[in-house]
Amino acid sequence: MKALVIGGGIIGAAVAWRLACERVAVAVLERGRLGQEASWAAGGLIAPQGEADRPGPFFDLCMKAKQAFDALVERLVRESGVDPEYDKYGVLYVAFNEEEREELKARARWQREANAVVEELDAREALRLVPSLSRAVLHALHMPTNRRLDNRKLTQAYVNAAVRAGAEFREGACVDALVTSGGRASGVRLRDGSVAEADLVIIAAGAWSGEIRGLEGDSIRFFPVRGQILCFDARPGILAPSLFSTRGILVPRRDGRLLAGSVFEDAGYNKSVTLGGIRHVAQAACELMPALSQVAFREAWAGLRPATDDLMPVIGPSPTVSNVLYASGHFRSGIMLSALTGEVIADLAMGRKPVVDLGPFLPERYRSPVPRQRFKITEV
Ligand SMILES: Cc1cc2nc3c(=O)[nH]c(=O)nc-3n(C[C@H](O)[C@H](O)[C@H](O)COP(=O)(O)OP(=O)(O)OC[C@H]3O[C@@H](n4cnc5c(N)ncnc54)[C@H](O)[C@@H]3O)c2cc1C
């Protein structure tokens, strides 16, 4: 079988690795350079209990995605020669006022009912865990089994492992359209007019997945949601657990960098860093950890989360072109969902039943009108 993956971000690379492991002849077509879009811009949290806001299929998917990482990460390091720095320090989600405390208490309740590990801490206990935490914190949830990693290294790890397993990656290869006849794709047409043939096509083009012509009948609207990150030169070990509040996150890297995020903006395909974004992220970061105001600022960047109308990933077969699979729309959780997405796409390609129930994530849900989920746009 010959498979073409459109898009060389973390999802395309994870899919290529798993397909190559199945001895599928797989090529990834990336219009720019590998892993330089959302997958480069992310914070790197593998934090199902922070990302999902309610119980249900998406939370279950996130929990399974985290388990997929646990099961896979050593093999990936071995097969790629790249250590993605999968750290085991957990997440601390904090509340600064009564309303946030009530929200966290409710979160702890439904997460416990769903068998997730969560500990409720008062302010003193939270400070003991994170001495640099703000004295204004009232209450916190500790999620000790949530994780983080370096998403840029993880993308490289998938690429290396895929290449070693036989996958091919082509940079500067922009796909314009599917070449179809009789409801099947025989390949794709590139912007330079050339055609690449395939038995199977995987759409992993992130926020641009809707631009590939030939899938209009699937009626899926993909759109970008901008995020901005500030990076500080702190010192290794400055923070053990990653921090969450309703206004921001702080994620340390092993080399001492500290990432502060983020915002959710409707800015089209504009990847600028803005003063409003910087101000919002800086305020939220200093609210979490006041000493950060004295730490050297290093750089800032922005990236585009790939979203769809119900803010859930789109994974599975196209309803209109039978040999096309989607692996797109991972919104704010694509790093976390990458390992599981690769596994599921390989299952589908090989005709196996996927390890998760894909029902709520199948592309065919967009054949009837799907109510648009409003995400909270950050006021910057
Ligand atoms: C600021 C920020 C923070 C985030 N933090 C986290 C986090 O902590 N944890 C988490 O799990 N997720 C996080 N995310 C979300 C995560 O980054 C994304 O969900 C994930 O990177 C999506 O991966 P992707 O491969 O689908 O998309 P991308 O990385 O955007 O890759 C898509 C690729 O497709 C290529 N492409 C597009 N069109 C074509 C075409 N026509 N032909 C060929 N190639 C094409 C693009 O050039 C690009 O390289 C964050 C995102 C942002 C922006």
The ligand as an SDF file (V2000), in Angstrom:
LIG
                    3D

 53 58  0  0  0  0  0  0  0  0999 V2000
    0.3980   28.6720   21.4920 C   0  0  0  0  0  0  0  0  0  0  0  0
   -0.0400   27.2300   21.3940 C   0  0  0  0  0  0  0  0  0  0  0  0
    0.0890   26.4010   22.5050 C   0  0  0  0  0  0  0  0  0  0  0  0
   -0.2860   25.0580   22.4160 C   0  0  0  0  0  0  0  0  0  0  0  0
   -0.0620   24.2530   23.5000 N   0  0  0  0  0  0  0  0  0  0  0  0
   -0.3790   22.9340   23.4130 C   0  0  0  0  0  0  0  0  0  0  0  0
   -0.0940   22.0460   24.4990 C   0  0  0  0  0  0  0  0  0  0  0  0
    0.4690   22.4660   25.5270 O   0  0  0  0  0  0  0  0  0  0  0  0
   -0.4650   20.7440   24.3840 N   0  0  0  0  0  0  0  0  0  0  0  0
   -1.0790   20.2560   23.2680 C   0  0  0  0  0  0  0  0  0  0  0  0
   -1.4040   19.0810   23.2280 O   0  0  0  0  0  0  0  0  0  0  0  0
   -1.3320   21.0770   22.2130 N   0  0  0  0  0  0  0  0  0  0  0  0
   -0.9980   22.3800   22.2630 C   0  0  0  0  0  0  0  0  0  0  0  0
   -1.2470   23.2150   21.2000 N   0  0  0  0  0  0  0  0  0  0  0  0
   -1.9630   22.6700   20.0370 C   0  0  0  0  0  0  0  0  0  0  0  0
   -1.0260   21.9200   19.0970 C   0  0  0  0  0  0  0  0  0  0  0  0
    0.0960   22.7060   18.8300 O   0  0  0  0  0  0  0  0  0  0  0  0
   -1.7420   21.5510   17.8040 C   0  0  0  0  0  0  0  0  0  0  0  0
   -2.9730   20.9320   18.0580 O   0  0  0  0  0  0  0  0  0  0  0  0
   -0.8700   20.6090   16.9470 C   0  0  0  0  0  0  0  0  0  0  0  0
    0.4150   21.1260   16.7890 O   0  0  0  0  0  0  0  0  0  0  0  0
   -1.5060   20.3650   15.5870 C   0  0  0  0  0  0  0  0  0  0  0  0
   -0.5950   19.6190   14.8330 O   0  0  0  0  0  0  0  0  0  0  0  0
   -0.7850   19.4720   13.2540 P   0  0  0  0  0  0  0  0  0  0  0  0
    0.3130   18.6200   12.7690 O   0  0  0  0  0  0  0  0  0  0  0  0
   -2.1900   19.0830   12.9800 O   0  0  0  0  0  0  0  0  0  0  0  0
   -0.6750   20.9800   12.7040 O   0  0  0  0  0  0  0  0  0  0  0  0
    0.5970   21.8570   12.3030 P   0  0  0  0  0  0  0  0  0  0  0  0
    1.7120   21.7050   13.2690 O   0  0  0  0  0  0  0  0  0  0  0  0
    0.1070   23.2410   12.0570 O   0  0  0  0  0  0  0  0  0  0  0  0
    1.0990   21.1810   10.9640 O   0  0  0  0  0  0  0  0  0  0  0  0
    0.3540   21.2330    9.7770 C   0  0  0  0  0  0  0  0  0  0  0  0
    1.3750   21.2080    8.6430 C   0  0  0  0  0  0  0  0  0  0  0  0
    0.7090   21.0850    7.3890 O   0  0  0  0  0  0  0  0  0  0  0  0
    1.4020   21.8490    6.4410 C   0  0  0  0  0  0  0  0  0  0  0  0
    0.4990   22.1500    5.3320 N   0  0  0  0  0  0  0  0  0  0  0  0
   -0.6010   22.9470    5.3470 C   0  0  0  0  0  0  0  0  0  0  0  0
   -1.1940   22.9510    4.1330 N   0  0  0  0  0  0  0  0  0  0  0  0
   -0.4580   22.1310    3.3380 C   0  0  0  0  0  0  0  0  0  0  0  0
   -0.5680   21.7420    1.9760 C   0  0  0  0  0  0  0  0  0  0  0  0
   -1.5510   22.1900    1.1970 N   0  0  0  0  0  0  0  0  0  0  0  0
    0.3710   20.8890    1.4700 N   0  0  0  0  0  0  0  0  0  0  0  0
    1.3900   20.4240    2.2400 C   0  0  0  0  0  0  0  0  0  0  0  0
    1.5300   20.7870    3.5540 N   0  0  0  0  0  0  0  0  0  0  0  0
    0.6130   21.6150    4.0910 C   0  0  0  0  0  0  0  0  0  0  0  0
    1.8090   23.0980    7.2150 C   0  0  0  0  0  0  0  0  0  0  0  0
    2.8740   23.7840    6.5920 O   0  0  0  0  0  0  0  0  0  0  0  0
    2.1830   22.4880    8.5810 C   0  0  0  0  0  0  0  0  0  0  0  0
    3.5500   22.1950    8.6720 O   0  0  0  0  0  0  0  0  0  0  0  0
   -0.8510   24.5390   21.2290 C   0  0  0  0  0  0  0  0  0  0  0  0
   -0.9690   25.3870   20.1210 C   0  0  0  0  0  0  0  0  0  0  0  0
   -0.5530   26.7050   20.1900 C   0  0  0  0  0  0  0  0  0  0  0  0
   -0.6490   27.5700   18.9610 C   0  0  0  0  0  0  0  0  0  0  0  0
  1  2  1  0
  2  3  1  0
  2 52  2  0
  3  4  2  0
  4  5  1  0
  4 50  1  0
  5  6  2  0
  6  7  1  0
  6 13  1  0
  7  8  2  0
  7  9  1  0
  9 10  1  0
 10 11  2  0
 10 12  1  0
 12 13  2  0
 13 14  1  0
 14 15  1  0
 14 50  1  0
 15 16  1  0
 16 17  1  0
 16 18  1  0
 18 19  1  0
 18 20  1  0
 20 21  1  0
 20 22  1  0
 22 23  1  0
 23 24  1  0
 24 25  2  0
 24 26  1  0
 24 27  1  0
 27 28  1  0
 28 29  2  0
 28 30  1  0
 28 31  1  0
 31 32  1  0
 32 33  1  0
 33 34  1  0
 33 48  1  0
 34 35  1  0
 35 36  1  0
 35 46  1  0
 36 37  1  0
 36 45  1  0
 37 38  2  0
 38 39  1  0
 39 40  1  0
 39 45  2  0
 40 41  1  0
 40 42  2  0
 42 43  1  0
 43 44  2  0
 44 45  1  0
 46 47  1  0
 46 48  1  0
 48 49  1  0
 50 51  2  0
 51 52  1  0
 52 53  1  0
M  END
$$$$
